[in-house]
Amino acid sequence: MDEIDEIICKAIKEMRRLKINYKGEDWRIIEPHCFGCDRKGNKKLRAYQVSGYSESGNSEGWKLFNVDEIRKIEPLNERFNEPRPKYNPYGDKHIPNVICKI
């Protein structure tokens, strides 16, 4: 695992929010829930975005991030207490190879 993988897994384990710069756009605040690889081996992160920039205009809601496109990542002191509604702890069809999850 590289440094970004370790930061993501630690944040998931501690249920800690992350501040990310995705694709070089403005910052986003996310609650990471599931991290792993898709069928092609690309690293993916399923997270609930609570604020910040969104290409789609939806600054809050479930997002699937390509980890290779996260330019900067920063763990925050803010925690979340439980998984967000509609989180499926039994699997994510976009992340069949889970590395860490809530």
GUVO-264331 format. One line per 8 residues: number of its first residue (from 1); for each residue y, z, x of N, C-alpha, C. Coordinates in steps of 0.1 Angstrom, whole numbers, plus 2048, in hexadecimal, padded with zeros to 3 digits. Each point is the difference from the previous one (the first is absolute). Layout:
N
NUM> Y:Z:X:Y:Z:X:Y:Z:X  ...
//
This chain:
102
1> 7F4:800:808:80C:800:7F8:80C:800:809  80A:7F8:7FC:80D:800:807:809:80B:7FA  80C:801:806:80A:80A:7FC:804:7FF:7F1  802:7F4:7FB:804:7FF:7F2:7F5:804:7F7  7F3:7FD:803:7F5:804:7F8:7FF:80F:800  802:807:80B:7FF:80E:801:80B:807:7F7  80C:7FA:801:80C:805:7F8:7FC:7FF:7F1  7FB:7F5:7FC:7FD:7FD:7F2:7F5:80A:7FB
9> 7F5:801:808:7F5:809:7FC:804:80F:800  809:804:809:805:80E:800:808:802:7F4  809:7F7:7FC:808:801:7F4:7F8:800:7F4  7F5:7F8:7FF:7F7:801:7F4:7F9:80D:7FF  7FB:805:80B:7F9:80D:801:809:80B:7FC  80D:800:804:809:80B:7FD:809:7FD:7F4  7FD:7F5:7F9:808:7FC:7F4:80F:800:803  803:7F9:80B:80E:800:805:806:7F2:7FE
17> 80C:800:7FB:807:7F3:7FE:803:7FA:80D  801:7F2:800:804:7F8:80C:80C:7F8:7FD  808:7FE:80A:80B:7F7:800:7FC:7F4:808  800:7F4:7FA:7FC:7F4:807:80A:7F5:800  800:7F8:80A:808:7F4:800:7F6:7F5:800  800:7F9:7F5:7F6:7F5:7FD:806:7F3:801  7FA:7F7:808:804:7F2:802:80F:800:805  805:80A:806:80D:800:806:80B:802:7F5
25> 7FC:803:7F4:809:802:7F5:805:80F:800  808:804:7F6:805:80E:800:7F4:80A:7FE  803:80C:802:7F6:80B:7FF:7FA:802:7F2  7F4:805:800:7F9:804:7F4:7FA:80D:802  800:808:7F5:7F9:80D:801:7F3:7FF:7F8  7F5:803:806:7F3:7FE:7F9:7F7:80C:801  7F7:801:7F6:7F5:80B:800:7F3:7F8:803  7FB:801:80C:7F4:7F9:804:7F3:806:7F9
33> 7F8:7F7:7FA:7F4:805:7F9:7F3:7FB:807  7FF:7F3:804:7F4:7FB:805:803:7F6:80B  7F9:801:80B:802:7F7:80C:7F3:7FB:805  800:7F3:802:7F3:7FA:805:802:7F1:803  7F5:7F8:7FF:800:7F2:803:7FB:7F8:7F4  806:7F4:7FE:7FB:7F7:7F6:7F4:7F9:805  7FB:7F6:7F9:7F3:7F9:804:802:7F8:80C  80C:7FC:803:803:7F8:80C:803:809:80C
41> 800:80D:7FF:803:809:80B:80F:804:802  808:7FB:7F6:80E:804:801:803:80E:7FB  808:807:807:803:80E:7FC:809:800:7F4  7FD:808:7F6:807:802:7F4:803:80E:7FD  80B:803:7FA:804:80D:7FB:804:800:7F2  7F9:807:7F7:804:802:7F2:808:80C:800  80C:7FF:7FA:80A:80B:7FF:808:7FF:7F4  805:80B:7FC:80A:800:7F5:80E:801:806
49> 808:7F6:7FD:80D:800:806:809:808:7F6  808:80A:806:808:808:7F7:80F:7FC:801  804:7F9:80B:80E:7FB:800:801:7F6:80C  80C:7FA:800:803:7F6:80B:7FF:7F2:7FB  800:7F7:80A:801:7F2:7FE:7F2:7FB:7FA  802:7F5:7F8:7F4:7FA:7FB:803:7F1:7FE  7F8:7F7:806:802:7F2:7FF:7FF:7FC:7F1  7F8:806:7F8:7FE:7FD:7F2:80B:806:7F7
57> 807:809:806:80B:807:7F8:7FA:80D:7F9  7F3:803:801:7FA:80C:7FB:800:80A:80B  80A:809:801:800:809:80B:7F7:80C:7FF  7FA:801:7F4:7F6:80B:7FE:7F4:7FA:7F9  7F4:805:806:7F3:7FB:7FA:7F6:7FE:80B  7F4:7FC:7FC:7F5:7FD:809:803:7F4:808  7FD:800:80D:802:7F5:809:7F3:7FF:809  7FE:7F4:805:7F5:7FE:80A:807:7FA:80C
65> 800:807:80B:807:7FC:80C:7F7:7FA:80A  804:7F6:807:7F9:7FB:80C:805:808:80C  7F7:808:805:804:809:80B:806:7F9:80C  7FC:7F4:803:805:7F8:80B:80F:7FD:7FE  805:801:7F3:80E:7FC:7FE:809:80D:7FF  7FA:80C:802:808:80C:801:807:800:80E  80D:7FF:800:807:7FF:80D:802:80E:806  804:80A:7F8:802:80E:804:7FA:809:7F6
73> 7FC:80B:804:7FA:80A:7F7:804:80E:805  803:808:7F6:805:80E:803:7FB:80A:7F6  7F8:80A:804:7FB:80A:7F7:80C:809:7FB  801:803:7F4:80A:809:7FB:7FB:80E:7FD  809:809:7FF:7FC:80E:7FD:7FD:802:7F1  802:7F5:7F8:7FE:801:7F2:7F1:7FE:7FD  7FA:808:7F8:7F2:7FE:7FC:800:7FD:7F1  7F4:7FB:7FC:7FD:7FE:7F2:7F4:808:7FD
81> 7FF:805:7F3:7F6:80A:7FD:7F3:7FB:7FB  800:7F3:7FB:7F4:7FB:7FA:801:7F1:800  7F4:7F9:7FF:801:7F1:7FF:808:7FC:7F4  807:7F4:801:807:7FB:7F5:7F7:7FB:7F5  805:7FF:7F3:7F8:7FB:7F5:7FB:7F2:804  7F5:7FD:7FB:7F9:7F3:802:7FA:7FE:80E  800:80A:808:7F9:7FF:80D:7F1:802:7FE  7F9:7F7:805:7F1:800:7FF:7FA:805:80D
89> 7FC:80D:801:7FA:805:80C:7F2:7FA:803  7FA:7F8:7F7:7F3:7FB:802:800:7F2:806  80C:7FA:802:800:7F3:806:80D:7F8:7FD  803:7F7:809:80B:7F7:7FE:7FA:7F2:803  800:7F7:7F7:7FA:7F3:802:806:7F8:80C  80D:804:803:807:7F9:80B:7FD:807:80E  7FA:80C:7FF:7FC:807:80D:7F2:804:7FF  7F6:7F7:802:7F2:804:7FF:7FB:808:80C
97> 807:7FF:80B:7FC:808:80C:80B:80B:803  7FD:80B:7FA:80A:80B:800:7FF:808:80D  80B:802:806:801:808:80D:804:80F:7FC  809:802:7F7:804:80D:7FB:806:7FE:7F2  7FE:80B:7F8:806:800:7F2:802:80E:7FB  807:801:7F6:802:80D:7F9:7F2:803:7FA
//
